[in-house]
Amino acid sequence: MSDAGPRLKLNDGREIPQLGFGVFQIRPEETADAVAHALDTGYRAIDTAAAYRNEAGVAEGIARSGLAREDVFVTTKLWNSDQGRDHTRRAFERSLSRLGSDYVDLYLIHWPVPSRDLYAETWEVLCELHEDGQAHSIGVSNFQIDHLERIIDESGVVPAVNQIELHPRLAQPELRRFHDEHEILTEAWSPLGQGATLQEKVIEDIATARERSPAQIVLRWHLQLGNVVIPKSVTPSRIEENFRIFDFELEEEEMAAMGELDEGRRTGPDPATFAVA
């Protein structure tokens, strides 16, 4: 894997690029172009999901890039309707087929869906996929502390990653503390808060002073918090801009000022109640 930004160590000994490229809400027909351009820019991690319906486009983009499969860290996710012992493994195999690969670097349970009470059973299957070597690392997405405690207590296996909504308006300090205590990496989806954080005056002021874009300031904030971050764009110039965040650092007072923006405000669903199949 080429040197394309910092990597963070997972609790299973593997490493993940700290800055990845997300493909949520990218149309299937646009995905290959976006992924190929991201990889050409220098990204070496791609985050997709069965629910995004663009796993095949990710595979095409990787092939088009000319990079070897092992040089790209690929994450995909199990959708809610596929939870449970009878369905999880088959859903995983379908994802592998669409990705044109015999393994994924990271496989996540997309949502806990506590109302169905299948996430602990599903986690056991992910543990088996990890033991088989088909999922090199395993984790969860949108899990809260009680969900994490249950799967850890019942399986004895700590997720490598919890991918959660996280941005300056929703900094999730309590959940991040729990992650740190259990050596779970925090991965941020919607890292820019659907763009809403970019209009915050404190962020605009820091961006102006540093001659950077507001998006670059927010993404840098994530890096310095220790988050894995996966911004999404289909615009080539924006894909490139989001990658140029390794050559500066925010000062402590700038980080503190951005920390004051936290309002606990979500742009996405509440994991405690979200149950869309």
C-alpha positions in Angstrom: 0.0 0.0 0.0 1.5 3.3 -1.0 2.1 6.2 1.4 -1.1 8.2 1.1 -1.7 9.9 4.4 -1.6 8.6 8.0 -2.8 5.2 9.0 -4.2 4.2 12.4 -3.8 0.8 14.1 -6.8 -1.3 14.6 -7.2 -3.5 17.8 -6.6 -6.6 15.7 -3.1 -5.4 14.6 -4.1 -4.2 11.1 -4.0 -0.6 9.9 -6.6 1.6 8.2 -6.0 4.8 6.3 -7.2 7.7 8.5 -8.7 9.5 5.5 -10.9 7.5 3.2 -13.4 8.1 0.4 -17.1 7.5 1.1 -19.6 6.6 -1.6 -22.9 7.0 0.3 -25.5 8.6 -2.0 -23.3 8.4 -5.1 -25.4 6.9 -7.9 -24.2 3.5 -9.1 -23.5 4.9 -12.6 -21.2 7.6 -11.1 -19.4 5.5 -8.6 -16.6 4.0 -10.8 -15.6 7.4 -12.0 -15.6 8.9 -8.5 -13.7 6.0 -7.0 -11.1 6.0 -9.8 -10.5 9.7 -9.4 -10.2 9.4 -5.6 -7.6 6.6 -5.9 -5.7 8.6 -8.5 -5.7 11.6 -6.1 -4.2 9.4 -3.4 -7.0 8.0 -1.3 -6.4 4.3 -0.4 -9.6 3.5 1.5 -13.1 3.2 0.0 -16.2 3.0 2.2 -19.4 1.4 0.7 -22.3 -0.7 1.8 -24.8 -3.2 0.4 -27.5 -0.6 0.9 -25.8 2.0 -1.3 -26.2 -0.3 -4.3 -22.8 0.7 -5.7 -20.4 -2.0 -4.6 -20.0 -3.1 -8.2 -19.1 0.5 -9.1 -16.4 0.4 -6.4 -14.9 -2.7 -7.9 -14.9 -1.1 -11.3 -13.3 2.0 -10.0 -10.5 0.0 -8.3 -9.9 -1.9 -11.5 -9.8 1.2 -13.6 -7.3 2.8 -11.2 -4.7 0.2 -12.0 -4.0 -0.4 -8.3 -3.8 -3.9 -7.0 -6.7 -5.0 -4.8 -4.4 -5.3 -1.8 -3.4 -1.7 -2.1 -7.0 -0.5 -1.4 -8.7 -0.8 2.0 -12.3 -1.7 1.2 -15.1 -1.4 3.8 -18.7 -2.6 3.2 -21.7 -3.1 5.5 -24.4 -5.6 6.2 -27.9 -4.1 5.8 -30.7 -4.4 8.4 -32.9 -6.9 6.6 -29.9 -9.3 6.3 -29.2 -9.5 10.0 -29.4 -12.9 11.8 -27.5 -16.2 11.5 -29.5 -17.4 8.5 -29.0 -14.4 6.4 -25.7 -12.7 7.3 -23.3 -15.1 5.6 -25.3 -15.1 2.4 -25.4 -11.3 2.3 -21.7 -11.2 2.9 -21.1 -13.5 -0.1 -23.3 -11.3 -2.3 -21.2 -8.3 -1.3 -18.0 -10.2 -2.1 -19.4 -11.1 -5.6 -20.3 -7.5 -6.3 -16.9 -6.3 -5.1 -15.2 -8.9 -7.3 -13.1 -10.0 -4.3 -12.6 -13.0 -2.0 -12.3 -10.8 1.1 -13.1 -7.4 2.5 -10.7 -5.3 4.6 -13.5 -4.3 7.0 -17.1 -5.6 7.4 -19.6 -3.7 9.5 -23.1 -4.2 10.8 -24.7 -1.1 9.4 -27.2 -0.4 12.2 -28.0 -2.2 15.5 -31.8 -2.2 14.9 -32.4 -3.1 18.5 -36.2 -3.6 17.8 -35.3 -6.8 15.9 -32.8 -8.0 18.6 -30.6 -9.7 16.0 -27.4 -7.6 16.3 -25.7 -9.8 18.9 -26.4 -13.0 16.9 -25.2 -11.2 13.8 -22.0 -10.1 15.5 -21.2 -13.8 16.2 -21.4 -14.5 12.4 -19.0 -11.6 11.7 -16.6 -13.1 14.3 -16.7 -16.3 12.3 -16.1 -14.4 9.0 -13.1 -12.8 10.6 -11.8 -16.2 11.9 -12.2 -17.6 8.4 -10.1 -14.8 7.0 -12.8 -13.5 4.6 -13.3 -10.3 6.7 -9.8 -9.1 7.6 -11.3 -6.8 10.3 -14.8 -6.5 11.7 -16.7 -3.7 13.3 -20.1 -2.0 13.6 -21.8 1.2 12.6 -24.2 3.4 14.5 -23.9 1.4 17.7 -24.4 3.1 21.0 -22.7 2.2 24.3 -25.3 -0.3 25.4 -25.1 -2.1 22.0 -21.4 -2.2 22.2 -21.3 -3.5 25.8 -23.7 -6.3 24.9 -21.8 -7.7 21.9 -18.5 -7.4 23.8 -19.9 -9.2 26.8 -21.6 -11.9 24.9 -18.8 -12.6 22.3 -15.6 -11.5 24.1 -14.7 -9.8 20.8 -14.3 -6.0 20.7 -15.2 -4.3 17.3 -12.2 -2.8 15.5 -14.3 0.2 14.4 -17.6 1.9 15.2 -18.6 4.1 12.3 -21.0 6.9 13.6 -22.4 10.2 12.6 -19.9 12.7 13.9 -19.2 16.3 13.1 -18.7 19.6 15.0 -22.4 19.8 15.8 -22.4 16.2 17.0 -19.1 15.5 18.6 -20.2 12.4 20.6 -17.6 12.8 23.4 -19.1 10.1 25.7 -19.2 7.5 22.9 -15.6 8.5 21.8 -14.4 8.0 25.4 -15.9 4.6 25.5 -14.2 3.8 22.2 -10.9 4.9 23.6 -11.3 2.9 26.7 -11.9 -0.3 24.6 -9.5 0.4 21.8 -12.3 0.9 19.2 -11.5 3.3 16.4 -14.0 6.0 15.8 -15.0 6.5 12.2 -17.0 9.5 11.2 -19.8 9.5 8.7 -21.4 12.7 7.6 -18.1 14.4 8.8 -19.2 17.8 7.5 -22.7 17.5 8.9 -24.3 17.4 5.5 -22.5 20.7 4.8 -24.3 22.6 7.6 -21.1 23.0 9.7 -19.4 24.8 6.8 -21.5 27.9 7.5 -20.5 28.1 11.1 -18.8 31.5 11.6 -16.0 30.1 13.8 -15.1 27.6 11.0 -15.3 30.2 8.3 -13.0 32.5 10.3 -10.4 29.8 10.8 -10.6 28.9 7.1 -10.1 32.5 6.1 -7.2 33.0 8.4 -5.5 29.8 7.2 -6.4 30.3 3.5 -8.1 26.9 3.5 -11.7 25.9 2.7 -14.2 25.3 5.6 -14.3 21.6 4.6 -10.6 21.3 4.9 -10.8 22.8 8.4 -13.5 20.4 9.5 -11.7 17.4 8.1 -8.5 18.5 9.8 -10.4 18.7 13.1 -11.4 15.1 12.7 -7.8 14.0 12.0 -6.6 15.7 15.1 -9.4 14.1 17.2 -8.1 10.8 16.1 -11.1 9.9 14.0 -11.1 8.0 10.7 -13.0 10.2 8.3 -14.7 9.4 5.0 -15.8 12.5 3.1 -17.9 12.0 -0.1 -18.0 13.9 -3.3 -18.5 13.3 -7.1 -16.8 16.6 -8.0 -13.1 16.0 -9.0 -11.9 19.3 -7.5 -13.7 18.7 -4.2 -12.3 15.2 -4.0 -8.8 16.6 -4.4 -9.4 19.5 -2.0 -10.6 17.1 0.7 -7.4 15.2 0.4 -5.1 18.2 0.9 -5.3 18.2 4.7 -2.0 16.7 5.8 0.2 19.8 5.5 -1.2 21.9 8.3 -2.4 21.6 11.9 -5.0 23.4 13.9 -3.9 25.2 17.1 -5.3 24.1 20.4 -7.5 27.2 20.7 -8.9 26.5 17.2 -9.8 23.0 18.2 -11.3 24.2 21.4 -13.4 26.8 19.6 -14.7 24.2 17.2 -15.5 21.9 20.1 -17.9 24.5 21.5 -20.1 24.0 18.4 -21.3 20.6 19.7 -25.1 20.7 20.2 -25.8 17.0 20.0 -27.7 17.7 16.7 -28.1 14.7 14.3 -28.6 15.0 10.6 -29.4 11.2 10.3 -31.6 8.8 12.2 -31.4 7.9 15.9 -29.7 4.5 16.2 -31.8 3.6 19.2 -35.0 3.6 17.1 -33.9 3.3 13.4 -35.3 0.1 12.0 -35.7 0.5 8.2 -35.5 -2.9 6.5 
